[in-house]
Amino acid sequence: MPVRAVRCSPHERAGRMTTDLRVDRVRVLPLTLPIDGPLRYTQGQVGAFQRIVVELTSSDGHVGYGECRGDRLRHTLLSDLAPGLVGLDPYKLESLRWRIAPQGLVELFSGTVAVQAYSAIEVACLDLIGKATSRPVTDLLGGGVREDVEIAGYLYYVGGVSDDEAEDRLLASAHASWPGTGSAPSSTSAASWTRTPRSAPCSGCGRSSPATGCASTPTARGA
């Protein structure tokens, strides 16, 4: 019976040639990333992100990147793990997982620092494999199901306004939403929306309250 030649695709050949892929160099890079528009929320604002990037370089020059939240604790842990990653086979993620989190599932799924450290290294390994095989990482995870994802909205306030402008907007909202048949609140009630001192104790709960007062008091509803 004649032997039939089988021709491999470029991707298959690339995958076969990179089965001995090894990590040759590791870098742990703390970064501060300024934000063009500060993220504003009730407790303040954030003007920059602190991240840690894990860079894995293979002996044939491919580079994979992963990242996690940046702080001293995570940076210390990743820096301690880095020397042990040299020579790592990035395909063997399961053994890597047990090295980083020897307590198993409890440690990996409890929101610990070990979870984030492993995640940064795991993503860098997957990125490295994707670069070496010329395949998107989605193919390594079972294949993509969509090309893009729509975003419904933005979580944080885009712009900030002065206190006076914020009070004016609140007063305008009170007029617009006043219960009844279009009648506006009295001048006395309207003033209670905006003129409560920011550090004054709330008449309902006794705690220090913002300009709008405590949500449980009539003053806060403009009544």
DRENVEXFI-209417 format. One record per atom (N, C-alpha, C): atom name; residue in one letter; x, y, z. Coordinates in nm, 2 decimals, decimal comma. Example, Ala and Ser with C-alpha at 12.3 -4.5 7.8 and 13.67 -1.06 7.14 Angstrom:
! DRENVEXFI-209417
REC atom res      X      Y      Z
REC    N   a   1,32  -0,57   0,78
REC   CA   a   1,23  -0,45   0,78
REC    C   a   1,32  -0,33   0,78
REC    N   s   1,28  -0,22   0,71
REC   CA   s   1,37  -0,11   0,71
REC    C   s   1,29   0,00   0,79
This chain:
! DRENVEXFI-209417
REC atom res      X      Y      Z
REC    N   m   0,09  -0,12   0,00
REC   CA   m   0,00   0,00   0,00
REC    C   m   0,09   0,12   0,00
REC    N   p   0,07   0,21  -0,10
REC   CA   p   0,16   0,33  -0,11
REC    C   p   0,14   0,42   0,01
REC    N   v   0,25   0,49   0,06
REC   CA   v   0,24   0,58   0,17
REC    C   v   0,20   0,72   0,11
REC    N   r   0,10   0,77   0,17
REC   CA   r   0,05   0,90   0,12
REC    C   r   0,11   1,02   0,20
REC    N   a   0,16   1,11   0,13
REC   CA   a   0,22   1,22   0,20
REC    C   a   0,11   1,31   0,26
REC    N   v   0,13   1,36   0,38
REC   CA   v   0,04   1,45   0,45
REC    C   v   0,11   1,59   0,46
REC    N   r   0,04   1,69   0,41
REC   CA   r   0,10   1,83   0,41
REC    C   r   0,04   1,90   0,53
REC    N   c   0,13   1,95   0,62
REC   CA   c   0,08   2,03   0,73
REC    C   c   0,06   2,18   0,69
REC    N   s  -0,03   2,24   0,76
REC   CA   s  -0,05   2,38   0,74
REC    C   s   0,06   2,46   0,81
REC    N   p   0,08   2,59   0,77
REC   CA   p   0,19   2,67   0,84
REC    C   p   0,16   2,67   0,99
REC    N   h   0,03   2,68   1,03
REC   CA   h   0,00   2,69   1,18
REC    C   h   0,04   2,56   1,25
REC    N   e   0,01   2,45   1,18
REC   CA   e   0,05   2,32   1,24
REC    C   e   0,20   2,30   1,25
REC    N   r   0,27   2,34   1,15
REC   CA   r   0,41   2,33   1,15
REC    C   r   0,47   2,42   1,26
REC    N   a   0,41   2,54   1,27
REC   CA   a   0,46   2,64   1,38
REC    C   a   0,44   2,58   1,52
REC    N   g   0,32   2,51   1,54
REC   CA   g   0,29   2,45   1,66
REC    C   g   0,38   2,34   1,70
REC    N   r   0,42   2,26   1,60
REC   CA   r   0,51   2,15   1,62
REC    C   r   0,65   2,20   1,65
REC    N   m   0,69   2,31   1,59
REC   CA   m   0,82   2,36   1,61
REC    C   m   0,84   2,43   1,74
REC    N   t   0,73   2,46   1,81
REC   CA   t   0,74   2,54   1,93
REC    C   t   0,70   2,46   2,05
REC    N   t   0,70   2,32   2,04
REC   CA   t   0,67   2,24   2,15
REC    C   t   0,78   2,25   2,26
REC    N   d   0,90   2,28   2,22
REC   CA   d   1,01   2,30   2,31
REC    C   d   1,03   2,44   2,35
REC    N   l   0,93   2,52   2,34
REC   CA   l   0,93   2,66   2,38
REC    C   l   0,96   2,68   2,52
REC    N   r   1,06   2,77   2,55
REC   CA   r   1,10   2,79   2,69
REC    C   r   1,12   2,93   2,72
REC    N   v   1,09   2,97   2,84
REC   CA   v   1,12   3,11   2,89
REC    C   v   1,26   3,13   2,92
REC    N   d   1,32   3,23   2,85
REC   CA   d   1,46   3,26   2,87
REC    C   d   1,49   3,38   2,96
REC    N   r   1,39   3,47   2,96
REC   CA   r   1,41   3,59   3,04
REC    C   r   1,28   3,64   3,10
REC    N   v   1,28   3,69   3,22
REC   CA   v   1,16   3,74   3,29
REC    C   v   1,19   3,88   3,34
REC    N   r   1,09   3,97   3,31
REC   CA   r   1,10   4,10   3,37
REC    C   r   0,96   4,14   3,44
REC    N   v   0,97   4,20   3,55
REC   CA   v   0,85   4,24   3,63
REC    C   v   0,86   4,40   3,63
REC    N   l   0,77   4,46   3,56
REC   CA   l   0,77   4,61   3,54
REC    C   l   0,66   4,68   3,60
REC    N   p   0,68   4,75   3,71
REC   CA   p   0,58   4,84   3,77
REC    C   p   0,56   4,96   3,69
REC    N   l   0,44   5,00   3,66
REC   CA   l   0,41   5,11   3,57
REC    C   l   0,30   5,20   3,63
REC    N   t   0,32   5,33   3,60
REC   CA   t   0,21   5,43   3,64
REC    C   t   0,16   5,48   3,51
REC    N   l   0,03   5,47   3,48
REC   CA   l  -0,03   5,51   3,36
REC    C   l  -0,12   5,62   3,38
REC    N   p  -0,09   5,74   3,34
REC   CA   p  -0,18   5,86   3,36
REC    C   p  -0,30   5,84   3,27
REC    N   i  -0,41   5,89   3,33
REC   CA   i  -0,54   5,89   3,26
REC    C   i  -0,57   6,03   3,20
REC    N   d  -0,61   6,03   3,08
REC   CA   d  -0,64   6,16   3,02
REC    C   d  -0,75   6,24   3,09
REC    N   g  -0,86   6,16   3,13
REC   CA   g  -0,97   6,22   3,20
REC    C   g  -0,98   6,15   3,34
REC    N   p  -0,96   6,22   3,45
REC   CA   p  -0,96   6,16   3,58
REC    C   p  -1,09   6,08   3,60
REC    N   l  -1,08   5,96   3,67
REC   CA   l  -1,20   5,89   3,71
REC    C   l  -1,26   5,94   3,84
REC    N   r  -1,38   6,00   3,84
REC   CA   r  -1,43   6,06   3,95
REC    C   r  -1,54   5,98   4,01
REC    N   y  -1,54   5,97   4,14
REC   CA   y  -1,65   5,89   4,21
REC    C   y  -1,67   5,96   4,35
REC    N   t  -1,76   5,90   4,43
REC   CA   t  -1,80   5,97   4,55
REC    C   t  -1,69   6,00   4,65
REC    N   q  -1,59   5,91   4,65
REC   CA   q  -1,48   5,92   4,75
REC    C   q  -1,36   6,00   4,70
REC    N   g  -1,36   6,05   4,58
REC   CA   g  -1,25   6,12   4,53
REC    C   g  -1,23   6,10   4,38
REC    N   q  -1,11   6,10   4,33
REC   CA   q  -1,08   6,08   4,19
REC    C   q  -0,95   6,01   4,18
REC    N   v  -0,93   5,94   4,06
REC   CA   v  -0,81   5,87   4,03
REC    C   v  -0,75   5,93   3,90
REC    N   g  -0,62   5,97   3,91
REC   CA   g  -0,56   6,03   3,79
REC    C   g  -0,46   5,94   3,72
REC    N   a  -0,44   5,82   3,78
REC   CA   a  -0,35   5,73   3,71
REC    C   a  -0,38   5,59   3,76
REC    N   f  -0,34   5,49   3,68
REC   CA   f  -0,35   5,35   3,71
REC    C   f  -0,21   5,30   3,75
REC    N   q  -0,21   5,22   3,86
REC   CA   q  -0,08   5,15   3,89
REC    C   q  -0,10   5,00   3,85
REC    N   r  -0,01   4,96   3,76
REC   CA   r  -0,02   4,82   3,70
REC    C   r   0,12   4,76   3,71
REC    N   i   0,13   4,63   3,71
REC   CA   i   0,25   4,55   3,70
REC    C   i   0,24   4,47   3,58
REC    N   v   0,34   4,48   3,49
REC   CA   v   0,35   4,41   3,36
REC    C   v   0,45   4,30   3,38
REC    N   v   0,41   4,17   3,34
REC   CA   v   0,51   4,06   3,34
REC    C   v   0,55   4,04   3,20
REC    N   e   0,68   4,04   3,17
REC   CA   e   0,73   4,02   3,03
REC    C   e   0,81   3,89   3,03
REC    N   l   0,77   3,80   2,95
REC   CA   l   0,84   3,67   2,93
REC    C   l   0,90   3,67   2,79
REC    N   t   1,03   3,64   2,78
REC   CA   t   1,09   3,63   2,65
REC    C   t   1,15   3,49   2,63
REC    N   s   1,12   3,43   2,52
REC   CA   s   1,16   3,30   2,49
REC    C   s   1,30   3,30   2,43
REC    N   s   1,36   3,19   2,42
REC   CA   s   1,50   3,18   2,36
REC    C   s   1,50   3,21   2,22
REC    N   d   1,39   3,20   2,15
REC   CA   d   1,39   3,24   2,00
REC    C   d   1,34   3,38   1,98
REC    N   g   1,32   3,46   2,09
REC   CA   g   1,30   3,60   2,07
REC    C   g   1,15   3,64   2,08
REC    N   h   1,06   3,55   2,10
REC   CA   h   0,92   3,59   2,11
REC    C   h   0,90   3,65   2,25
REC    N   v   0,80   3,74   2,26
REC   CA   v   0,78   3,81   2,39
REC    C   v   0,63   3,80   2,42
REC    N   g   0,59   3,76   2,55
REC   CA   g   0,46   3,76   2,59
REC    C   g   0,44   3,85   2,71
REC    N   y   0,32   3,91   2,72
REC   CA   y   0,29   4,01   2,82
REC    C   y   0,17   3,97   2,90
REC    N   g   0,17   3,99   3,03
REC   CA   g   0,06   3,98   3,12
REC    C   g   0,06   4,09   3,22
REC    N   e  -0,05   4,12   3,29
REC   CA   e  -0,05   4,23   3,38
REC    C   e  -0,15   4,21   3,49
REC    N   c  -0,13   4,28   3,60
REC   CA   c  -0,22   4,28   3,71
REC    C   c  -0,21   4,41   3,79
REC    N   r  -0,30   4,42   3,89
REC   CA   r  -0,30   4,55   3,97
REC    C   r  -0,16   4,57   4,03
REC    N   g  -0,12   4,70   4,04
REC   CA   g   0,01   4,73   4,08
REC    C   g   0,01   4,78   4,23
REC    N   d   0,09   4,72   4,31
REC   CA   d   0,12   4,76   4,44
REC    C   d   0,24   4,69   4,49
REC    N   r   0,30   4,73   4,61
REC   CA   r   0,42   4,67   4,65
REC    C   r   0,41   4,52   4,68
REC    N   l   0,30   4,48   4,74
REC   CA   l   0,28   4,34   4,77
REC    C   l   0,29   4,25   4,65
REC    N   r   0,22   4,29   4,54
REC   CA   r   0,21   4,21   4,42
REC    C   r   0,35   4,21   4,35
REC    N   h   0,41   4,33   4,35
REC   CA   h   0,54   4,34   4,29
REC    C   h   0,64   4,26   4,36
REC    N   t   0,64   4,25   4,49
REC   CA   t   0,73   4,17   4,57
REC    C   t   0,71   4,02   4,53
REC    N   l   0,59   3,98   4,53
REC   CA   l   0,56   3,84   4,50
REC    C   l   0,60   3,80   4,36
REC    N   l   0,57   3,88   4,26
REC   CA   l   0,61   3,85   4,13
REC    C   l   0,76   3,85   4,11
REC    N   s   0,83   3,95   4,18
REC   CA   s   0,97   3,95   4,17
REC    C   s   1,04   3,83   4,23
REC    N   d   0,98   3,78   4,34
REC   CA   d   1,03   3,66   4,40
REC    C   d   1,01   3,53   4,31
REC    N   l   0,90   3,53   4,23
REC   CA   l   0,87   3,42   4,15
REC    C   l   0,95   3,42   4,02
REC    N   a   0,99   3,54   3,98
REC   CA   a   1,05   3,56   3,84
REC    C   a   1,17   3,47   3,82
REC    N   p   1,27   3,45   3,91
REC   CA   p   1,38   3,36   3,88
REC    C   p   1,34   3,22   3,85
REC    N   g   1,23   3,17   3,92
REC   CA   g   1,19   3,04   3,90
REC    C   g   1,11   3,01   3,77
REC    N   l   1,08   3,12   3,70
REC   CA   l   1,01   3,11   3,57
REC    C   l   1,11   3,09   3,45
REC    N   v   1,24   3,11   3,47
REC   CA   v   1,34   3,09   3,37
REC    C   v   1,34   2,94   3,34
REC    N   g   1,33   2,91   3,21
REC   CA   g   1,33   2,77   3,17
REC    C   g   1,19   2,71   3,17
REC    N   l   1,09   2,79   3,21
REC   CA   l   0,95   2,74   3,21
REC    C   l   0,90   2,70   3,07
REC    N   d   0,83   2,59   3,07
REC   CA   d   0,75   2,56   2,95
REC    C   d   0,62   2,62   2,96
REC    N   p   0,59   2,73   2,88
REC   CA   p   0,46   2,80   2,89
REC    C   p   0,34   2,72   2,86
REC    N   y   0,35   2,60   2,80
REC   CA   y   0,24   2,52   2,78
REC    C   y   0,19   2,45   2,91
REC    N   k   0,28   2,44   3,01
REC   CA   k   0,25   2,36   3,13
REC    C   k   0,20   2,45   3,24
REC    N   l   0,08   2,51   3,21
REC   CA   l   0,02   2,61   3,30
REC    C   l  -0,03   2,54   3,43
REC    N   e  -0,07   2,42   3,42
REC   CA   e  -0,13   2,35   3,54
REC    C   e  -0,02   2,33   3,65
REC    N   s   0,09   2,29   3,61
REC   CA   s   0,20   2,27   3,71
REC    C   s   0,24   2,41   3,76
REC    N   l   0,24   2,51   3,68
REC   CA   l   0,28   2,64   3,72
REC    C   l   0,18   2,69   3,82
REC    N   r   0,05   2,66   3,80
REC   CA   r  -0,06   2,71   3,89
REC    C   r  -0,03   2,65   4,03
REC    N   w   0,00   2,52   4,04
REC   CA   w   0,02   2,46   4,17
REC    C   w   0,15   2,50   4,24
REC    N   r   0,25   2,55   4,16
REC   CA   r   0,37   2,61   4,22
REC    C   r   0,34   2,74   4,29
REC    N   i   0,26   2,82   4,22
REC   CA   i   0,23   2,95   4,28
REC    C   i   0,13   2,94   4,39
REC    N   a   0,03   2,86   4,38
REC   CA   a  -0,08   2,85   4,48
REC    C   a  -0,08   2,70   4,53
REC    N   p   0,01   2,66   4,61
REC   CA   p   0,01   2,52   4,65
REC    C   p  -0,11   2,47   4,73
REC    N   q  -0,19   2,57   4,78
REC   CA   q  -0,31   2,53   4,86
REC    C   q  -0,43   2,49   4,77
REC    N   g  -0,41   2,51   4,64
REC   CA   g  -0,51   2,47   4,54
REC    C   g  -0,62   2,56   4,52
REC    N   l  -0,74   2,51   4,50
REC   CA   l  -0,86   2,59   4,46
REC    C   l  -0,89   2,70   4,56
REC    N   v  -0,88   2,67   4,69
REC   CA   v  -0,92   2,77   4,79
REC    C   v  -0,83   2,89   4,77
REC    N   e  -0,70   2,87   4,75
REC   CA   e  -0,61   2,99   4,74
REC    C   e  -0,63   3,06   4,60
REC    N   l  -0,66   2,98   4,50
REC   CA   l  -0,67   3,04   4,37
REC    C   l  -0,80   3,11   4,34
REC    N   f  -0,90   3,08   4,41
REC   CA   f  -1,04   3,14   4,39
REC    C   f  -1,09   3,21   4,51
REC    N   s  -1,00   3,26   4,59
REC   CA   s  -1,04   3,34   4,71
REC    C   s  -1,01   3,49   4,70
REC    N   g  -0,96   3,53   4,58
REC   CA   g  -0,93   3,67   4,56
REC    C   g  -0,80   3,71   4,63
REC    N   t  -0,71   3,62   4,65
REC   CA   t  -0,58   3,65   4,71
REC    C   t  -0,48   3,71   4,61
REC    N   v  -0,37   3,76   4,66
REC   CA   v  -0,27   3,81   4,58
REC    C   v  -0,21   3,70   4,48
REC    N   a  -0,21   3,58   4,53
REC   CA   a  -0,16   3,47   4,45
REC    C   a  -0,24   3,45   4,32
REC    N   v  -0,37   3,48   4,33
REC   CA   v  -0,46   3,47   4,21
REC    C   v  -0,41   3,57   4,10
REC    N   q  -0,39   3,69   4,15
REC   CA   q  -0,35   3,80   4,05
REC    C   q  -0,21   3,77   4,00
REC    N   a  -0,12   3,72   4,08
REC   CA   a   0,02   3,69   4,04
REC    C   a   0,01   3,58   3,93
REC    N   y  -0,06   3,48   3,96
REC   CA   y  -0,07   3,37   3,86
REC    C   y  -0,14   3,41   3,74
REC    N   s  -0,24   3,50   3,75
REC   CA   s  -0,31   3,55   3,63
REC    C   s  -0,22   3,62   3,54
REC    N   a  -0,13   3,71   3,59
REC   CA   a  -0,04   3,79   3,51
REC    C   a   0,06   3,70   3,44
REC    N   i   0,11   3,59   3,51
REC   CA   i   0,21   3,50   3,44
REC    C   i   0,13   3,41   3,34
REC    N   e   0,01   3,37   3,38
REC   CA   e  -0,06   3,28   3,28
REC    C   e  -0,09   3,35   3,15
REC    N   v  -0,14   3,48   3,16
REC   CA   v  -0,17   3,55   3,04
REC    C   v  -0,04   3,58   2,96
REC    N   a   0,07   3,60   3,03
REC   CA   a   0,20   3,62   2,95
REC    C   a   0,24   3,49   2,88
REC    N   c   0,22   3,38   2,95
REC   CA   c   0,25   3,25   2,88
REC    C   c   0,16   3,23   2,76
REC    N   l   0,03   3,25   2,77
REC   CA   l  -0,06   3,24   2,66
REC    C   l  -0,02   3,33   2,54
REC    N   d   0,01   3,46   2,58
REC   CA   d   0,05   3,55   2,48
REC    C   d   0,18   3,50   2,41
REC    N   l   0,27   3,45   2,49
REC   CA   l   0,40   3,40   2,43
REC    C   l   0,37   3,28   2,33
REC    N   i   0,28   3,19   2,37
REC   CA   i   0,24   3,08   2,28
REC    C   i   0,18   3,13   2,16
REC    N   g   0,09   3,23   2,17
REC   CA   g   0,03   3,28   2,05
REC    C   g   0,13   3,35   1,96
REC    N   k   0,22   3,42   2,01
REC   CA   k   0,33   3,48   1,93
REC    C   k   0,41   3,37   1,86
REC    N   a   0,44   3,27   1,93
REC   CA   a   0,53   3,16   1,87
REC    C   a   0,46   3,08   1,77
REC    N   t   0,33   3,06   1,78
REC   CA   t   0,25   2,98   1,69
REC    C   t   0,18   3,06   1,58
REC    N   s   0,19   3,20   1,59
REC   CA   s   0,12   3,29   1,50
REC    C   s  -0,03   3,27   1,50
REC    N   r  -0,08   3,24   1,62
REC   CA   r  -0,23   3,22   1,64
REC    C   r  -0,28   3,32   1,75
REC    N   p  -0,40   3,37   1,73
REC   CA   p  -0,46   3,45   1,84
REC    C   p  -0,48   3,37   1,96
REC    N   v  -0,47   3,43   2,08
REC   CA   v  -0,49   3,36   2,20
REC    C   v  -0,63   3,30   2,21
REC    N   t  -0,73   3,36   2,15
REC   CA   t  -0,86   3,31   2,15
REC    C   t  -0,86   3,16   2,10
REC    N   d  -0,78   3,13   2,00
REC   CA   d  -0,77   3,00   1,95
REC    C   d  -0,72   2,90   2,05
REC    N   l  -0,64   2,95   2,14
REC   CA   l  -0,58   2,86   2,25
REC    C   l  -0,69   2,83   2,35
REC    N   l  -0,79   2,91   2,35
REC   CA   l  -0,90   2,90   2,46
REC    C   l  -1,03   2,85   2,40
REC    N   g  -1,02   2,79   2,28
REC   CA   g  -1,14   2,73   2,22
REC    C   g  -1,20   2,81   2,10
REC    N   g  -1,14   2,92   2,07
REC   CA   g  -1,19   3,00   1,96
REC    C   g  -1,28   3,11   2,00
REC    N   g  -1,27   3,22   1,92
REC   CA   g  -1,35   3,34   1,95
REC    C   g  -1,50   3,32   1,90
REC    N   v  -1,59   3,39   1,96
REC   CA   v  -1,73   3,39   1,92
REC    C   v  -1,78   3,52   1,87
REC    N   r  -1,70   3,63   1,88
REC   CA   r  -1,74   3,76   1,83
REC    C   r  -1,62   3,84   1,80
REC    N   e  -1,63   3,94   1,72
REC   CA   e  -1,52   4,03   1,68
REC    C   e  -1,51   4,15   1,77
REC    N   d  -1,62   4,19   1,83
REC   CA   d  -1,61   4,31   1,91
REC    C   d  -1,72   4,30   2,02
REC    N   v  -1,72   4,38   2,12
REC   CA   v  -1,81   4,38   2,23
REC    C   v  -1,86   4,53   2,25
REC    N   e  -1,99   4,55   2,24
REC   CA   e  -2,04   4,68   2,26
REC    C   e  -2,04   4,72   2,41
REC    N   i  -2,01   4,85   2,43
REC   CA   i  -2,01   4,90   2,57
REC    C   i  -2,13   4,98   2,59
REC    N   a  -2,21   4,95   2,70
REC   CA   a  -2,34   5,02   2,72
REC    C   a  -2,32   5,16   2,78
REC    N   g  -2,21   5,18   2,86
REC   CA   g  -2,20   5,31   2,92
REC    C   g  -2,06   5,32   2,99
REC    N   y  -2,04   5,43   3,05
REC   CA   y  -1,91   5,46   3,12
REC    C   y  -1,94   5,46   3,27
REC    N   l  -1,86   5,40   3,35
REC   CA   l  -1,89   5,38   3,49
REC    C   l  -1,87   5,51   3,57
REC    N   y  -1,77   5,59   3,54
REC   CA   y  -1,73   5,70   3,62
REC    C   y  -1,78   5,83   3,56
REC    N   y  -1,78   5,94   3,64
REC   CA   y  -1,81   6,07   3,59
REC    C   y  -1,71   6,12   3,49
REC    N   v  -1,75   6,17   3,38
REC   CA   v  -1,65   6,21   3,28
REC    C   v  -1,60   6,35   3,31
REC    N   g  -1,68   6,44   3,36
REC   CA   g  -1,63   6,57   3,39
REC    C   g  -1,67   6,62   3,53
REC    N   g  -1,60   6,72   3,58
REC   CA   g  -1,64   6,77   3,71
REC    C   g  -1,70   6,91   3,70
REC    N   v  -1,78   6,95   3,80
REC   CA   v  -1,84   7,08   3,80
REC    C   v  -1,81   7,14   3,94
REC    N   s  -1,82   7,27   3,95
REC   CA   s  -1,80   7,34   4,08
REC    C   s  -1,92   7,30   4,17
REC    N   d  -1,90   7,33   4,30
REC   CA   d  -2,00   7,31   4,40
REC    C   d  -2,12   7,39   4,37
REC    N   d  -2,10   7,52   4,33
REC   CA   d  -2,22   7,60   4,30
REC    C   d  -2,30   7,55   4,19
REC    N   e  -2,23   7,51   4,08
REC   CA   e  -2,30   7,45   3,96
REC    C   e  -2,37   7,33   4,00
REC    N   a  -2,31   7,24   4,08
REC   CA   a  -2,37   7,12   4,12
REC    C   a  -2,50   7,15   4,20
REC    N   e  -2,50   7,25   4,29
REC   CA   e  -2,62   7,29   4,36
REC    C   e  -2,73   7,35   4,27
REC    N   d  -2,68   7,42   4,17
REC   CA   d  -2,78   7,48   4,07
REC    C   d  -2,85   7,36   3,99
REC    N   r  -2,77   7,26   3,96
REC   CA   r  -2,83   7,15   3,88
REC    C   r  -2,93   7,07   3,97
REC    N   l  -2,89   7,06   4,10
REC   CA   l  -2,98   6,99   4,19
REC    C   l  -3,11   7,06   4,21
REC    N   l  -3,10   7,19   4,22
REC   CA   l  -3,22   7,27   4,24
REC    C   l  -3,31   7,26   4,11
REC    N   a  -3,24   7,27   3,99
REC   CA   a  -3,32   7,26   3,87
REC    C   a  -3,39   7,12   3,86
REC    N   s  -3,32   7,02   3,91
REC   CA   s  -3,38   6,88   3,91
REC    C   s  -3,50   6,88   4,00
REC    N   a  -3,49   6,95   4,12
REC   CA   a  -3,60   6,95   4,21
REC    C   a  -3,72   7,02   4,15
REC    N   h  -3,70   7,12   4,08
REC   CA   h  -3,81   7,19   4,02
REC    C   h  -3,88   7,10   3,91
REC    N   a  -3,79   7,03   3,83
REC   CA   a  -3,84   6,95   3,72
REC    C   a  -3,92   6,83   3,77
REC    N   s  -3,88   6,77   3,89
REC   CA   s  -3,94   6,65   3,93
REC    C   s  -4,03   6,67   4,05
REC    N   w  -4,07   6,79   4,08
REC   CA   w  -4,16   6,82   4,20
REC    C   w  -4,29   6,75   4,17
REC    N   p  -4,34   6,67   4,27
REC   CA   p  -4,47   6,60   4,25
REC    C   p  -4,58   6,70   4,24
REC    N   g  -4,68   6,66   4,17
REC   CA   g  -4,80   6,75   4,14
REC    C   g  -4,82   6,77   4,00
REC    N   t  -4,89   6,88   3,97
REC   CA   t  -4,92   6,91   3,83
REC    C   t  -4,84   7,02   3,78
REC    N   g  -4,71   7,00   3,78
REC   CA   g  -4,62   7,10   3,73
REC    C   g  -4,58   7,22   3,82
REC    N   s  -4,63   7,21   3,95
REC   CA   s  -4,61   7,32   4,04
REC    C   s  -4,46   7,31   4,09
REC    N   a  -4,40   7,42   4,12
REC   CA   a  -4,26   7,42   4,17
REC    C   a  -4,26   7,43   4,32
REC    N   p  -4,15   7,38   4,38
REC   CA   p  -4,15   7,39   4,53
REC    C   p  -4,14   7,54   4,57
REC    N   s  -4,18   7,56   4,69
REC   CA   s  -4,17   7,70   4,75
REC    C   s  -4,03   7,74   4,76
REC    N   s  -4,01   7,87   4,77
REC   CA   s  -3,87   7,92   4,78
REC    C   s  -3,80   7,87   4,90
REC    N   t  -3,88   7,85   5,01
REC   CA   t  -3,82   7,80   5,14
REC    C   t  -3,77   7,66   5,12
REC    N   s  -3,86   7,57   5,06
REC   CA   s  -3,83   7,43   5,04
REC    C   s  -3,72   7,42   4,94
REC    N   a  -3,72   7,50   4,83
REC   CA   a  -3,62   7,49   4,73
REC    C   a  -3,48   7,52   4,79
REC    N   a  -3,48   7,62   4,88
REC   CA   a  -3,35   7,66   4,94
REC    C   a  -3,29   7,55   5,02
REC    N   s  -3,38   7,46   5,08
REC   CA   s  -3,33   7,36   5,17
REC    C   s  -3,26   7,25   5,09
REC    N   w  -3,28   7,25   4,95
REC   CA   w  -3,20   7,16   4,87
REC    C   w  -3,06   7,19   4,86
REC    N   t  -3,03   7,32   4,86
REC   CA   t  -2,90   7,36   4,82
REC    C   t  -2,82   7,44   4,93
REC    N   r  -2,89   7,48   5,03
REC   CA   r  -2,82   7,57   5,12
REC    C   r  -2,78   7,50   5,25
REC    N   t  -2,80   7,37   5,26
REC   CA   t  -2,76   7,30   5,38
REC    C   t  -2,61   7,30   5,39
REC    N   p  -2,55   7,35   5,50
REC   CA   p  -2,40   7,34   5,51
REC    C   p  -2,35   7,20   5,49
REC    N   r  -2,24   7,19   5,42
REC   CA   r  -2,18   7,06   5,40
REC    C   r  -2,14   6,98   5,52
REC    N   s  -2,10   7,05   5,63
REC   CA   s  -2,06   6,98   5,75
REC    C   s  -2,17   6,98   5,86
REC    N   a  -2,29   7,03   5,82
REC   CA   a  -2,39   7,03   5,92
REC    C   a  -2,45   6,89   5,95
REC    N   p  -2,48   6,86   6,08
REC   CA   p  -2,54   6,73   6,11
REC    C   p  -2,67   6,72   6,05
REC    N   c  -2,70   6,60   6,00
REC   CA   c  -2,83   6,57   5,94
REC    C   c  -2,94   6,57   6,05
REC    N   s  -3,05   6,64   6,02
REC   CA   s  -3,16   6,64   6,11
REC    C   s  -3,23   6,51   6,14
REC    N   g  -3,21   6,42   6,04
REC   CA   g  -3,28   6,29   6,06
REC    C   g  -3,19   6,19   6,13
REC    N   c  -3,06   6,18   6,10
REC   CA   c  -2,97   6,07   6,16
REC    C   c  -2,87   6,13   6,25
REC    N   g  -2,84   6,26   6,24
REC   CA   g  -2,74   6,32   6,33
REC    C   g  -2,60   6,32   6,28
REC    N   r  -2,58   6,25   6,17
REC   CA   r  -2,45   6,24   6,11
REC    C   r  -2,42   6,36   6,02
REC    N   s  -2,29   6,39   5,99
REC   CA   s  -2,25   6,49   5,90
REC    C   s  -2,30   6,45   5,76
REC    N   s  -2,35   6,55   5,69
REC   CA   s  -2,42   6,52   5,56
REC    C   s  -2,37   6,61   5,46
REC    N   p  -2,37   6,57   5,33
REC   CA   p  -2,34   6,66   5,22
REC    C   p  -2,45   6,76   5,20
REC    N   a  -2,44   6,84   5,09
REC   CA   a  -2,54   6,95   5,06
REC    C   a  -2,68   6,89   5,05
REC    N   t  -2,69   6,77   5,00
REC   CA   t  -2,83   6,72   4,98
REC    C   t  -2,89   6,66   5,10
REC    N   g  -2,81   6,65   5,22
REC   CA   g  -2,87   6,59   5,34
REC    C   g  -2,88   6,44   5,33
REC    N   c  -2,94   6,38   5,44
REC   CA   c  -2,96   6,24   5,44
REC    C   c  -3,08   6,20   5,36
REC    N   a  -3,07   6,09   5,28
REC   CA   a  -3,18   6,05   5,19
REC    C   a  -3,30   6,02   5,27
REC    N   s  -3,29   6,00   5,40
REC   CA   s  -3,41   5,95   5,48
REC    C   s  -3,48   6,07   5,54
REC    N   t  -3,44   6,20   5,52
REC   CA   t  -3,50   6,31   5,58
REC    C   t  -3,59   6,39   5,48
REC    N   p  -3,69   6,45   5,52
REC   CA   p  -3,77   6,54   5,43
REC    C   p  -3,69   6,64   5,36
REC    N   t  -3,59   6,70   5,43
REC   CA   t  -3,50   6,80   5,37
REC    C   t  -3,44   6,75   5,24
REC    N   a  -3,39   6,63   5,24
REC   CA   a  -3,33   6,58   5,12
REC    C   a  -3,42   6,56   5,00
REC    N   r  -3,55   6,55   5,03
REC   CA   r  -3,65   6,53   4,93
REC    C   r  -3,71   6,67   4,89
REC    N   g  -3,66   6,77   4,96
REC   CA   g  -3,71   6,91   4,92
REC    C   g  -3,85   6,93   4,98
REC    N   a  -3,90   6,85   5,07
REC   CA   a  -4,03   6,87   5,13
REC    C   a  -4,03   6,97   5,25
